[in-house]
Amino acid sequence: TITKDSKAARAFIDFLETPLAHELWMAQSGFVTPHKGVNKDAYANDALKKQGEILSNATTFRFDGSDLMPGKIGAGAFWTGMVDYVGGKSAADVGAAIQKAWDEIK
């Protein structure tokens, strides 16, 4: 989304759609792209290259449950709750925090 329309903003968006823009990011660690026009050898390492191949060859696209939740839950309490759970917080505590946030927006 362009928040302030200008020729420069549109040129930047156009650039972001090019293979070159993606390849510059691919050369950094931690970026994969579904762009089919990129040079796969631009990936920083073999693991990222393989992940990029899996992504670009995927035939199914799915949303997770948080995409269907209100923002305060899906991008808030649920997201942080999952991070907390993986970090060692109990499922009961995480569930209670998510439920509390849900109750607050009803």
ZIWOBEL-V814481 format. One record per residue. RES is the residue in three letters. OMEGA is omega in whole degrees, -180 to 180 (NA if undefined). Layout:
{{RES:OMEGA} {RES:OMEGA}}
//
This chain:
{{THR:175} {ILE:-178} {THR:175} {LYS:-175} {ASP:176} {SER:177} {LYS:-179} {ALA:179} {ALA:179} {ARG:178} {ALA:179} {PHE:178} {ILE:178} {ASP:178} {PHE:-179} {LEU:179} {GLU:-176} {THR:174} {PRO:-178} {LEU:180} {ALA:-180} {HIS:-179} {GLU:176} {LEU:177} {TRP:-180} {MET:-179} {ALA:175} {GLN:180} {SER:172} {GLY:-180} {PHE:172} {VAL:-176} {THR:174} {PRO:-178} {HIS:-175} {LYS:-177} {GLY:-176} {VAL:172} {ASN:-176} {LYS:179} {ASP:179} {ALA:180} {TYR:-176} {ALA:-180} {ASN:-176} {ASP:180} {ALA:178} {LEU:178} {LYS:179} {LYS:178} {GLN:178} {GLY:178} {GLU:178} {ILE:-179} {LEU:-176} {SER:178} {ASN:-178} {ALA:178} {THR:-179} {THR:177} {PHE:-179} {ARG:171} {PHE:171} {ASP:-176} {GLY:-176} {SER:179} {ASP:-179} {LEU:-178} {MET:172} {PRO:-176} {GLY:-178} {LYS:179} {ILE:-174} {GLY:-180} {ALA:-179} {GLY:-173} {ALA:-180} {PHE:-179} {TRP:-179} {THR:177} {GLY:179} {MET:176} {VAL:178} {ASP:-179} {TYR:178} {VAL:179} {GLY:175} {GLY:178} {LYS:-176} {SER:178} {ALA:180} {ALA:180} {ASP:179} {VAL:179} {GLY:179} {ALA:180} {ALA:178} {ILE:179} {GLN:179} {LYS:179} {ALA:179} {TRP:-180} {ASP:-179} {GLU:-178} {ILE:-180} {LYS:NA}}
//
